[in-house]
Amino acid sequence: MDVYRLKVLSNSMGGYFSSEQLDLLSIVKCQSQDELIDFVSSW
């Protein structure tokens, strides 16, 4: 069993993100105001 950075003992790698968390990660990834506007407009 591997010990990962968050000290979680698990046989599998990965994690669960809610749709809200994925949206926030996408927003943070935007590098300009125009990218943010495009992202929000595509919802």
mmCIF entry with sequence, helices, sheets and N, C-alpha, C, O atoms, coordinates in Angstrom:
data_MODEL
# 
_entry.id   MODEL 
# 
_entity.id                         1 
_entity.type                       polymer 
_entity.pdbx_number_of_molecules   1 
# 
_entity_poly.entity_id                      1 
_entity_poly.type                           'polypeptide(L)' 
_entity_poly.nstd_linkage                   no 
_entity_poly.nstd_monomer                   no 
_entity_poly.pdbx_seq_one_letter_code       MDVYRLKVLSNSMGGYFSSEQLDLLSIVKCQSQDELIDFVSSW 
_entity_poly.pdbx_seq_one_letter_code_can   MDVYRLKVLSNSMGGYFSSEQLDLLSIVKCQSQDELIDFVSSW 
_entity_poly.pdbx_strand_id                 A 
# 
loop_
_entity_poly_seq.entity_id 
_entity_poly_seq.num 
_entity_poly_seq.mon_id 
_entity_poly_seq.hetero 
1 1  MET n 
1 2  ASP n 
1 3  VAL n 
1 4  TYR n 
1 5  ARG n 
1 6  LEU n 
1 7  LYS n 
1 8  VAL n 
1 9  LEU n 
1 10 SER n 
1 11 ASN n 
1 12 SER n 
1 13 MET n 
1 14 GLY n 
1 15 GLY n 
1 16 TYR n 
1 17 PHE n 
1 18 SER n 
1 19 SER n 
1 20 GLU n 
1 21 GLN n 
1 22 LEU n 
1 23 ASP n 
1 24 LEU n 
1 25 LEU n 
1 26 SER n 
1 27 ILE n 
1 28 VAL n 
1 29 LYS n 
1 30 CYS n 
1 31 GLN n 
1 32 SER n 
1 33 GLN n 
1 34 ASP n 
1 35 GLU n 
1 36 LEU n 
1 37 ILE n 
1 38 ASP n 
1 39 PHE n 
1 40 VAL n 
1 41 SER n 
1 42 SER n 
1 43 TRP n 
# 
_struct_asym.id          A 
_struct_asym.entity_id   1 
# 
loop_
_struct_conf.conf_type_id 
_struct_conf.id 
_struct_conf.pdbx_PDB_helix_id 
_struct_conf.beg_label_comp_id 
_struct_conf.beg_label_asym_id 
_struct_conf.beg_label_seq_id 
_struct_conf.pdbx_beg_PDB_ins_code 
_struct_conf.end_label_comp_id 
_struct_conf.end_label_asym_id 
_struct_conf.end_label_seq_id 
_struct_conf.pdbx_end_PDB_ins_code 
_struct_conf.beg_auth_comp_id 
_struct_conf.beg_auth_asym_id 
_struct_conf.beg_auth_seq_id 
_struct_conf.end_auth_comp_id 
_struct_conf.end_auth_asym_id 
_struct_conf.end_auth_seq_id 
_struct_conf.pdbx_PDB_helix_class 
_struct_conf.details 
_struct_conf.pdbx_PDB_helix_length 
HELX_P HELX_P1 AA1 SER A 19 ? LYS A 29 ? SER A 19 LYS A 29 1 ? 11 
HELX_P HELX_P2 AA2 GLN A 33 ? SER A 41 ? GLN A 33 SER A 41 1 ? 9  
# 
_struct_conf_type.id          HELX_P 
_struct_conf_type.criteria    ? 
_struct_conf_type.reference   ? 
# 
_struct_sheet.id               AA1 
_struct_sheet.type             ? 
_struct_sheet.number_strands   2 
_struct_sheet.details          ? 
# 
_struct_sheet_order.sheet_id     AA1 
_struct_sheet_order.range_id_1   1 
_struct_sheet_order.range_id_2   2 
_struct_sheet_order.offset       ? 
_struct_sheet_order.sense        anti-parallel 
# 
loop_
_struct_sheet_range.sheet_id 
_struct_sheet_range.id 
_struct_sheet_range.beg_label_comp_id 
_struct_sheet_range.beg_label_asym_id 
_struct_sheet_range.beg_label_seq_id 
_struct_sheet_range.pdbx_beg_PDB_ins_code 
_struct_sheet_range.end_label_comp_id 
_struct_sheet_range.end_label_asym_id 
_struct_sheet_range.end_label_seq_id 
_struct_sheet_range.pdbx_end_PDB_ins_code 
_struct_sheet_range.beg_auth_comp_id 
_struct_sheet_range.beg_auth_asym_id 
_struct_sheet_range.beg_auth_seq_id 
_struct_sheet_range.end_auth_comp_id 
_struct_sheet_range.end_auth_asym_id 
_struct_sheet_range.end_auth_seq_id 
AA1 1 ASP A 2 ? VAL A 3  ? ASP A 2 VAL A 3  
AA1 2 LEU A 9 ? SER A 10 ? LEU A 9 SER A 10 
# 
loop_
_atom_site.group_PDB 
_atom_site.id 
_atom_site.type_symbol 
_atom_site.label_atom_id 
_atom_site.label_alt_id 
_atom_site.label_comp_id 
_atom_site.label_asym_id 
_atom_site.label_entity_id 
_atom_site.label_seq_id 
_atom_site.pdbx_PDB_ins_code 
_atom_site.Cartn_x 
_atom_site.Cartn_y 
_atom_site.Cartn_z 
_atom_site.occupancy 
_atom_site.B_iso_or_equiv 
_atom_site.pdbx_formal_charge 
_atom_site.auth_seq_id 
_atom_site.auth_comp_id 
_atom_site.auth_asym_id 
_atom_site.auth_atom_id 
_atom_site.pdbx_PDB_model_num 
ATOM 1   N N  . MET A 1 1  ? 0.848   -1.177 0.000   1.00 0.00 ? 1  MET A N  1 
ATOM 2   C CA . MET A 1 1  ? 0.000   0.000  0.000   1.00 0.00 ? 1  MET A CA 1 
ATOM 3   C C  . MET A 1 1  ? 0.889   1.234  0.000   1.00 0.00 ? 1  MET A C  1 
ATOM 4   O O  . MET A 1 1  ? 1.854   1.312  0.759   1.00 0.00 ? 1  MET A O  1 
ATOM 5   N N  . ASP A 1 2  ? 0.560   2.196  -0.853  1.00 0.00 ? 2  ASP A N  1 
ATOM 6   C CA . ASP A 1 2  ? 1.354   3.418  -0.963  1.00 0.00 ? 2  ASP A CA 1 
ATOM 7   C C  . ASP A 1 2  ? 0.854   4.478  0.009   1.00 0.00 ? 2  ASP A C  1 
ATOM 8   O O  . ASP A 1 2  ? -0.328  4.514  0.350   1.00 0.00 ? 2  ASP A O  1 
ATOM 9   N N  . VAL A 1 3  ? 1.750   5.326  0.443   1.00 0.00 ? 3  VAL A N  1 
ATOM 10  C CA . VAL A 1 3  ? 1.386   6.474  1.271   1.00 0.00 ? 3  VAL A CA 1 
ATOM 11  C C  . VAL A 1 3  ? 1.577   7.705  0.398   1.00 0.00 ? 3  VAL A C  1 
ATOM 12  O O  . VAL A 1 3  ? 2.692   7.993  -0.036  1.00 0.00 ? 3  VAL A O  1 
ATOM 13  N N  . TYR A 1 4  ? 0.509   8.425  0.142   1.00 0.00 ? 4  TYR A N  1 
ATOM 14  C CA . TYR A 1 4  ? 0.569   9.578  -0.746  1.00 0.00 ? 4  TYR A CA 1 
ATOM 15  C C  . TYR A 1 4  ? 0.811   10.860 0.027   1.00 0.00 ? 4  TYR A C  1 
ATOM 16  O O  . TYR A 1 4  ? 0.847   10.846 1.258   1.00 0.00 ? 4  TYR A O  1 
ATOM 17  N N  . ARG A 1 5  ? 0.973   11.940 -0.665  1.00 0.00 ? 5  ARG A N  1 
ATOM 18  C CA . ARG A 1 5  ? 1.311   13.232 -0.071  1.00 0.00 ? 5  ARG A CA 1 
ATOM 19  C C  . ARG A 1 5  ? 0.331   13.656 1.005   1.00 0.00 ? 5  ARG A C  1 
ATOM 20  O O  . ARG A 1 5  ? 0.734   14.275 1.989   1.00 0.00 ? 5  ARG A O  1 
ATOM 21  N N  . LEU A 1 6  ? -0.924  13.345 0.846   1.00 0.00 ? 6  LEU A N  1 
ATOM 22  C CA . LEU A 1 6  ? -1.931  13.718 1.837   1.00 0.00 ? 6  LEU A CA 1 
ATOM 23  C C  . LEU A 1 6  ? -2.033  12.690 2.951   1.00 0.00 ? 6  LEU A C  1 
ATOM 24  O O  . LEU A 1 6  ? -2.956  12.739 3.764   1.00 0.00 ? 6  LEU A O  1 
ATOM 25  N N  . LYS A 1 7  ? -1.099  11.771 2.991   1.00 0.00 ? 7  LYS A N  1 
ATOM 26  C CA . LYS A 1 7  ? -1.050  10.734 4.026   1.00 0.00 ? 7  LYS A CA 1 
ATOM 27  C C  . LYS A 1 7  ? -2.307  9.865  4.030   1.00 0.00 ? 7  LYS A C  1 
ATOM 28  O O  . LYS A 1 7  ? -2.806  9.481  5.087   1.00 0.00 ? 7  LYS A O  1 
ATOM 29  N N  . VAL A 1 8  ? -2.808  9.563  2.836   1.00 0.00 ? 8  VAL A N  1 
ATOM 30  C CA . VAL A 1 8  ? -3.967  8.701  2.689   1.00 0.00 ? 8  VAL A CA 1 
ATOM 31  C C  . VAL A 1 8  ? -3.456  7.320  2.294   1.00 0.00 ? 8  VAL A C  1 
ATOM 32  O O  . VAL A 1 8  ? -2.751  7.177  1.295   1.00 0.00 ? 8  VAL A O  1 
ATOM 33  N N  . LEU A 1 9  ? -3.805  6.327  3.058   1.00 0.00 ? 9  LEU A N  1 
ATOM 34  C CA . LEU A 1 9  ? -3.395  4.961  2.735   1.00 0.00 ? 9  LEU A CA 1 
ATOM 35  C C  . LEU A 1 9  ? -4.404  4.375  1.756   1.00 0.00 ? 9  LEU A C  1 
ATOM 36  O O  . LEU A 1 9  ? -5.587  4.251  2.071   1.00 0.00 ? 9  LEU A O  1 
ATOM 37  N N  . SER A 1 10 ? -3.933  4.019  0.579   1.00 0.00 ? 10 SER A N  1 
ATOM 38  C CA . SER A 1 10 ? -4.846  3.537  -0.452  1.00 0.00 ? 10 SER A CA 1 
ATOM 39  C C  . SER A 1 10 ? -4.082  2.703  -1.465  1.00 0.00 ? 10 SER A C  1 
ATOM 40  O O  . SER A 1 10 ? -2.887  2.911  -1.679  1.00 0.00 ? 10 SER A O  1 
ATOM 41  N N  . ASN A 1 11 ? -4.770  1.765  -2.083  1.00 0.00 ? 11 ASN A N  1 
ATOM 42  C CA . ASN A 1 11 ? -4.177  0.986  -3.173  1.00 0.00 ? 11 ASN A CA 1 
ATOM 43  C C  . ASN A 1 11 ? -4.381  1.652  -4.524  1.00 0.00 ? 11 ASN A C  1 
ATOM 44  O O  . ASN A 1 11 ? -3.787  1.224  -5.513  1.00 0.00 ? 11 ASN A O  1 
ATOM 45  N N  . SER A 1 12 ? -5.198  2.678  -4.588  1.00 0.00 ? 12 SER A N  1 
ATOM 46  C CA . SER A 1 12 ? -5.461  3.329  -5.867  1.00 0.00 ? 12 SER A CA 1 
ATOM 47  C C  . SER A 1 12 ? -5.085  4.801  -5.791  1.00 0.00 ? 12 SER A C  1 
ATOM 48  O O  . SER A 1 12 ? -5.147  5.438  -4.739  1.00 0.00 ? 12 SER A O  1 
ATOM 49  N N  . MET A 1 13 ? -4.692  5.312  -6.956  1.00 0.00 ? 13 MET A N  1 
ATOM 50  C CA . MET A 1 13 ? -4.354  6.728  -7.045  1.00 0.00 ? 13 MET A CA 1 
ATOM 51  C C  . MET A 1 13 ? -5.540  7.455  -7.649  1.00 0.00 ? 13 MET A C  1 
ATOM 52  O O  . MET A 1 13 ? -6.236  6.905  -8.502  1.00 0.00 ? 13 MET A O  1 
ATOM 53  N N  . GLY A 1 14 ? -5.771  8.656  -7.226  1.00 0.00 ? 14 GLY A N  1 
ATOM 54  C CA . GLY A 1 14 ? -6.845  9.455  -7.776  1.00 0.00 ? 14 GLY A CA 1 
ATOM 55  C C  . GLY A 1 14 ? -7.634  10.102 -6.672  1.00 0.00 ? 14 GLY A C  1 
ATOM 56  O O  . GLY A 1 14 ? -7.283  10.005 -5.495  1.00 0.00 ? 14 GLY A O  1 
ATOM 57  N N  . GLY A 1 15 ? -8.679  10.749 -7.051  1.00 0.00 ? 15 GLY A N  1 
ATOM 58  C CA . GLY A 1 15 ? -9.505  11.421 -6.073  1.00 0.00 ? 15 GLY A CA 1 
ATOM 59  C C  . GLY A 1 15 ? -10.853 11.728 -6.660  1.00 0.00 ? 15 GLY A C  1 
ATOM 60  O O  . GLY A 1 15 ? -11.098 11.513 -7.847  1.00 0.00 ? 15 GLY A O  1 
ATOM 61  N N  . TYR A 1 16 ? -11.711 12.226 -5.829  1.00 0.00 ? 16 TYR A N  1 
ATOM 62  C CA . TYR A 1 16 ? -13.053 12.593 -6.248  1.00 0.00 ? 16 TYR A CA 1 
ATOM 63  C C  . TYR A 1 16 ? -13.194 14.096 -6.165  1.00 0.00 ? 16 TYR A C  1 
ATOM 64  O O  . TYR A 1 16 ? -12.875 14.701 -5.141  1.00 0.00 ? 16 TYR A O  1 
ATOM 65  N N  . PHE A 1 17 ? -13.669 14.697 -7.234  1.00 0.00 ? 17 PHE A N  1 
ATOM 66  C CA . PHE A 1 17 ? -13.965 16.121 -7.249  1.00 0.00 ? 17 PHE A CA 1 
ATOM 67  C C  . PHE A 1 17 ? -15.426 16.297 -7.614  1.00 0.00 ? 17 PHE A C  1 
ATOM 68  O O  . PHE A 1 17 ? -15.921 15.675 -8.554  1.00 0.00 ? 17 PHE A O  1 
ATOM 69  N N  . SER A 1 18 ? -16.106 17.138 -6.876  1.00 0.00 ? 18 SER A N  1 
ATOM 70  C CA . SER A 1 18 ? -17.498 17.442 -7.207  1.00 0.00 ? 18 SER A CA 1 
ATOM 71  C C  . SER A 1 18 ? -17.513 18.348 -8.437  1.00 0.00 ? 18 SER A C  1 
ATOM 72  O O  . SER A 1 18 ? -16.481 18.903 -8.817  1.00 0.00 ? 18 SER A O  1 
ATOM 73  N N  . SER A 1 19 ? -18.660 18.493 -9.045  1.00 0.00 ? 19 SER A N  1 
ATOM 74  C CA . SER A 1 19 ? -18.754 19.359 -10.229 1.00 0.00 ? 19 SER A CA 1 
ATOM 75  C C  . SER A 1 19 ? -18.418 20.805 -9.865  1.00 0.00 ? 19 SER A C  1 
ATOM 76  O O  . SER A 1 19 ? -17.868 21.539 -10.685 1.00 0.00 ? 19 SER A O  1 
ATOM 77  N N  . GLU A 1 20 ? -18.749 21.216 -8.637  1.00 0.00 ? 20 GLU A N  1 
ATOM 78  C CA . GLU A 1 20 ? -18.427 22.577 -8.200  1.00 0.00 ? 20 GLU A CA 1 
ATOM 79  C C  . GLU A 1 20 ? -16.916 22.768 -8.100  1.00 0.00 ? 20 GLU A C  1 
ATOM 80  O O  . GLU A 1 20 ? -16.388 23.808 -8.493  1.00 0.00 ? 20 GLU A O  1 
ATOM 81  N N  . GLN A 1 21 ? -16.225 21.763 -7.574  1.00 0.00 ? 21 GLN A N  1 
ATOM 82  C CA . GLN A 1 21 ? -14.767 21.854 -7.469  1.00 0.00 ? 21 GLN A CA 1 
ATOM 83  C C  . GLN A 1 21 ? -14.128 21.896 -8.848  1.00 0.00 ? 21 GLN A C  1 
ATOM 84  O O  . GLN A 1 21 ? -13.167 22.634 -9.065  1.00 0.00 ? 21 GLN A O  1 
ATOM 85  N N  . LEU A 1 22 ? -14.652 21.112 -9.777  1.00 0.00 ? 22 LEU A N  1 
ATOM 86  C CA . LEU A 1 22 ? -14.117 21.131 -11.144 1.00 0.00 ? 22 LEU A CA 1 
ATOM 87  C C  . LEU A 1 22 ? -14.326 22.489 -11.796 1.00 0.00 ? 22 LEU A C  1 
ATOM 88  O O  . LEU A 1 22 ? -13.449 22.988 -12.501 1.00 0.00 ? 22 LEU A O  1 
ATOM 89  N N  . ASP A 1 23 ? -15.504 23.091 -11.557 1.00 0.00 ? 23 ASP A N  1 
ATOM 90  C CA . ASP A 1 23 ? -15.759 24.433 -12.094 1.00 0.00 ? 23 ASP A CA 1 
ATOM 91  C C  . ASP A 1 23 ? -14.782 25.444 -11.509 1.00 0.00 ? 23 ASP A C  1 
ATOM 92  O O  . ASP A 1 23 ? -14.253 26.289 -12.231 1.00 0.00 ? 23 ASP A O  1 
ATOM 93  N N  . LEU A 1 24 ? -14.540 25.359 -10.196 1.00 0.00 ? 24 LEU A N  1 
ATOM 94  C CA . LEU A 1 24 ? -13.598 26.288 -9.569  1.00 0.00 ? 24 LEU A CA 1 
ATOM 95  C C  . LEU A 1 24 ? -12.191 26.103 -10.107 1.00 0.00 ? 24 LEU A C  1 
ATOM 96  O O  . LEU A 1 24 ? -11.479 27.084 -10.321 1.00 0.00 ? 24 LEU A O  1 
ATOM 97  N N  . LEU A 1 25 ? -11.778 24.861 -10.330 1.00 0.00 ? 25 LEU A N  1 
ATOM 98  C CA . LEU A 1 25 ? -10.460 24.616 -10.905 1.00 0.00 ? 25 LEU A CA 1 
ATOM 99  C C  . LEU A 1 25 ? -10.367 25.196 -12.315 1.00 0.00 ? 25 LEU A C  1 
ATOM 100 O O  . LEU A 1 25 ? -9.326  25.729 -12.701 1.00 0.00 ? 25 LEU A O  1 
ATOM 101 N N  . SER A 1 26 ? -11.439 25.095 -13.074 1.00 0.00 ? 26 SER A N  1 
ATOM 102 C CA . SER A 1 26 ? -11.449 25.660 -14.427 1.00 0.00 ? 26 SER A CA 1 
ATOM 103 C C  . SER A 1 26 ? -11.370 27.175 -14.385 1.00 0.00 ? 26 SER A C  1 
ATOM 104 O O  . SER A 1 26 ? -10.689 27.788 -15.207 1.00 0.00 ? 26 SER A O  1 
ATOM 105 N N  . ILE A 1 27 ? -12.068 27.785 -13.426 1.00 0.00 ? 27 ILE A N  1 
ATOM 106 C CA . ILE A 1 27 ? -12.037 29.249 -13.288 1.00 0.00 ? 27 ILE A CA 1 
ATOM 107 C C  . ILE A 1 27 ? -10.631 29.709 -12.911 1.00 0.00 ? 27 ILE A C  1 
ATOM 108 O O  . ILE A 1 27 ? -10.125 30.685 -13.465 1.00 0.00 ? 27 ILE A O  1 
ATOM 109 N N  . VAL A 1 28 ? -10.007 29.014 -11.979 1.00 0.00 ? 28 VAL A N  1 
ATOM 110 C CA . VAL A 1 28 ? -8.664  29.383 -11.543 1.00 0.00 ? 28 VAL A CA 1 
ATOM 111 C C  . VAL A 1 28 ? -7.670  29.258 -12.691 1.00 0.00 ? 28 VAL A C  1 
ATOM 112 O O  . VAL A 1 28 ? -6.695  30.006 -12.761 1.00 0.00 ? 28 VAL A O  1 
ATOM 113 N N  . LYS A 1 29 ? -7.920  28.311 -13.589 1.00 0.00 ? 29 LYS A N  1 
ATOM 114 C CA . LYS A 1 29 ? -7.025  28.067 -14.725 1.00 0.00 ? 29 LYS A CA 1 
ATOM 115 C C  . LYS A 1 29 ? -7.089  29.190 -15.760 1.00 0.00 ? 29 LYS A C  1 
ATOM 116 O O  . LYS A 1 29 ? -6.157  29.355 -16.548 1.00 0.00 ? 29 LYS A O  1 
ATOM 117 N N  . CYS A 1 30 ? -8.174  29.963 -15.768 1.00 0.00 ? 30 CYS A N  1 
ATOM 118 C CA . CYS A 1 30 ? -8.312  31.061 -16.735 1.00 0.00 ? 30 CYS A CA 1 
ATOM 119 C C  . CYS A 1 30 ? -7.197  32.076 -16.514 1.00 0.00 ? 30 CYS A C  1 
ATOM 120 O O  . CYS A 1 30 ? -6.929  32.480 -15.383 1.00 0.00 ? 30 CYS A O  1 
ATOM 121 N N  . GLN A 1 31 ? -6.553  32.483 -17.603 1.00 0.00 ? 31 GLN A N  1 
ATOM 122 C CA . GLN A 1 31 ? -5.408  33.374 -17.490 1.00 0.00 ? 31 GLN A CA 1 
ATOM 123 C C  . GLN A 1 31 ? -5.722  34.810 -17.870 1.00 0.00 ? 31 GLN A C  1 
ATOM 124 O O  . GLN A 1 31 ? -4.855  35.681 -17.793 1.00 0.00 ? 31 GLN A O  1 
ATOM 125 N N  . SER A 1 32 ? -6.946  35.057 -18.278 1.00 0.00 ? 32 SER A N  1 
ATOM 126 C CA . SER A 1 32 ? -7.321  36.434 -18.608 1.00 0.00 ? 32 SER A CA 1 
ATOM 127 C C  . SER A 1 32 ? -8.813  36.611 -18.367 1.00 0.00 ? 32 SER A C  1 
ATOM 128 O O  . SER A 1 32 ? -9.560  35.645 -18.213 1.00 0.00 ? 32 SER A O  1 
ATOM 129 N N  . GLN A 1 33 ? -9.213  37.847 -18.339 1.00 0.00 ? 33 GLN A N  1 
ATOM 130 C CA . GLN A 1 33 ? -10.624 38.149 -18.144 1.00 0.00 ? 33 GLN A CA 1 
ATOM 131 C C  . GLN A 1 33 ? -11.455 37.609 -19.311 1.00 0.00 ? 33 GLN A C  1 
ATOM 132 O O  . GLN A 1 33 ? -12.581 37.152 -19.118 1.00 0.00 ? 33 GLN A O  1 
ATOM 133 N N  . ASP A 1 34 ? -10.898 37.665 -20.511 1.00 0.00 ? 34 ASP A N  1 
ATOM 134 C CA . ASP A 1 34 ? -11.617 37.151 -21.677 1.00 0.00 ? 34 ASP A CA 1 
ATOM 135 C C  . ASP A 1 34 ? -11.835 35.641 -21.577 1.00 0.00 ? 34 ASP A C  1 
ATOM 136 O O  . ASP A 1 34 ? -12.909 35.149 -21.922 1.00 0.00 ? 34 ASP A O  1 
ATOM 137 N N  . GLU A 1 35 ? -10.823 34.898 -21.107 1.00 0.00 ? 35 GLU A N  1 
ATOM 138 C CA . GLU A 1 35 ? -10.986 33.458 -20.922 1.00 0.00 ? 35 GLU A CA 1 
ATOM 139 C C  . GLU A 1 35 ? -12.063 33.164 -19.883 1.00 0.00 ? 35 GLU A C  1 
ATOM 140 O O  . GLU A 1 35 ? -12.861 32.241 -20.048 1.00 0.00 ? 35 GLU A O  1 
ATOM 141 N N  . LEU A 1 36 ? -12.080 33.949 -18.822 1.00 0.00 ? 36 LEU A N  1 
ATOM 142 C CA . LEU A 1 36 ? -13.089 33.776 -17.779 1.00 0.00 ? 36 LEU A CA 1 
ATOM 143 C C  . LEU A 1 36 ? -14.488 34.045 -18.331 1.00 0.00 ? 36 LEU A C  1 
ATOM 144 O O  . LEU A 1 36 ? -15.423 33.298 -18.046 1.00 0.00 ? 36 LEU A O  1 
ATOM 145 N N  . ILE A 1 37 ? -14.628 35.091 -19.105 1.00 0.00 ? 37 ILE A N  1 
ATOM 146 C CA . ILE A 1 37 ? -15.922 35.419 -19.704 1.00 0.00 ? 37 ILE A CA 1 
ATOM 147 C C  . ILE A 1 37 ? -16.365 34.305 -20.644 1.00 0.00 ? 37 ILE A C  1 
ATOM 148 O O  . ILE A 1 37 ? -17.531 33.911 -20.635 1.00 0.00 ? 37 ILE A O  1 
ATOM 149 N N  . ASP A 1 38 ? -15.442 33.797 -21.456 1.00 0.00 ? 38 ASP A N  1 
ATOM 150 C CA . ASP A 1 38 ? -15.768 32.695 -22.368 1.00 0.00 ? 38 ASP A CA 1 
ATOM 151 C C  . ASP A 1 38 ? -16.203 31.448 -21.594 1.00 0.00 ? 38 ASP A C  1 
ATOM 152 O O  . ASP A 1 38 ? -17.158 30.775 -21.981 1.00 0.00 ? 38 ASP A O  1 
ATOM 153 N N  . PHE A 1 39 ? -15.494 31.144 -20.496 1.00 0.00 ? 39 PHE A N  1 
ATOM 154 C CA . PHE A 1 39 ? -15.828 29.971 -19.698 1.00 0.00 ? 39 PHE A CA 1 
ATOM 155 C C  . PHE A 1 39 ? -17.226 30.109 -19.085 1.00 0.00 ? 39 PHE A C  1 
ATOM 156 O O  . PHE A 1 39 ? -18.035 29.184 -19.151 1.00 0.00 ? 39 PHE A O  1 
ATOM 157 N N  . VAL A 1 40 ? -17.495 31.266 -18.495 1.00 0.00 ? 40 VAL A N  1 
ATOM 158 C CA . VAL A 1 40 ? -18.799 31.474 -17.855 1.00 0.00 ? 40 VAL A CA 1 
ATOM 159 C C  . VAL A 1 40 ? -19.915 31.499 -18.892 1.00 0.00 ? 40 VAL A C  1 
ATOM 160 O O  . VAL A 1 40 ? -21.018 31.018 -18.630 1.00 0.00 ? 40 VAL A O  1 
ATOM 161 N N  . SER A 1 41 ? -19.639 32.048 -20.048 1.00 0.00 ? 41 SER A N  1 
ATOM 162 C CA . SER A 1 41 ? -20.650 32.108 -21.108 1.00 0.00 ? 41 SER A CA 1 
ATOM 163 C C  . SER A 1 41 ? -21.004 30.732 -21.653 1.00 0.00 ? 41 SER A C  1 
ATOM 164 O O  . SER A 1 41 ? -22.104 30.530 -22.167 1.00 0.00 ? 41 SER A O  1 
ATOM 165 N N  . SER A 1 42 ? -20.081 29.791 -21.545 1.00 0.00 ? 42 SER A N  1 
ATOM 166 C CA . SER A 1 42 ? -20.327 28.457 -22.109 1.00 0.00 ? 42 SER A CA 1 
ATOM 167 C C  . SER A 1 42 ? -21.137 27.568 -21.192 1.00 0.00 ? 42 SER A C  1 
ATOM 168 O O  . SER A 1 42 ? -21.466 26.449 -21.584 1.00 0.00 ? 42 SER A O  1 
ATOM 169 N N  . TRP A 1 43 ? -21.478 28.008 -19.987 1.00 0.00 ? 43 TRP A N  1 
ATOM 170 C CA . TRP A 1 43 ? -22.273 27.201 -19.070 1.00 0.00 ? 43 TRP A CA 1 
ATOM 171 C C  . TRP A 1 43 ? -23.607 27.000 -19.619 1.00 0.00 ? 43 TRP A C  1 
ATOM 172 O O  . TRP A 1 43 ? -24.438 26.341 -18.994 1.00 0.00 ? 43 TRP A O  1 
# 
